[in-house]
């Protein structure tokens, strides 16, 4: 019998490899959230298969948070070009 690569039509993760830098950053952010330092987050996620998603969680949005997203957009556009 072969290995199960996906169930219920899900994406097979056989080619996915952990990104250690990302894991370290997320663990640091989790600690900061647990201490109360981080109150709101906005994530744009690129999956291993190049599919994307986004979400926000937390207390509230501010103009400062929106400004940070605009700067992030600029930086991502520079990386693409």
N, C-alpha and C positions, 0 to 999 in steps of 0.2 A: 504494500500500500504506500502511496506517495505522501509527501508532506502537505499539510493544509496551508495554502498560501493566502486564502481569503475566505470569508464566510458571508453569506447573505448578499453576495454581489459587491462586497466592499473591495477597496483597492488593496492589492497585494503589497505588503511592505518589504518584500524580499530585497529590494535595492536601496532601502532607506538606511542611512548611517547616522548615528548621533553627531550633532555639532557641539563639541565640548565647550567652545567659547559661548555659544548660545545658552547652554545649560548653566554655565557658571554665572552668566548675567541674570538669567531668570531666577536662579537660587538667591542671588544677592537682592534682587528686587522683591522676592518673597519675604526675605528677612526684614527688609525696609517696610514692607506693607504690614507685616506682623507687629512691628514696633510702632506703627501709626504714622511713620514718616511719609509714605506714599498713600494718597487718598483716592486718586482716580488714575486709571490707565486707559490708553487707546492703543490697540494692537492692529497692525496690518501684518498678516501672516502669509508667507510663501511656503507651501508644502513641498515635499521632496519631488512630487510629480508636476510641480509648477502651477498647481491650482492655488487659488488665493481666497482669503476670507479676512474679515475685520470685525472687531467688536470694541465696545467700551464698557468699563465697569467702574463703579465707584460712586462718590457722593454727588458731584456736579461738574459741569463744564464751565470754563472761564474763558475770557478773552486771551489770557496768557497761555492756556492750554491750546486753544485754537491757533495762536501765533506759533507755538512750538510745532504744531502739525504742518503749518505752512513752510517753516524752515526745514522740516524733515522732507517735505515734498521737493523742495529745491535741491537738497542734498541727494535725494534719490535720482532726480533728473540729471544731475551732474554725473552721477555714477553710471547712468545708462549711456550717456553721450560720450 
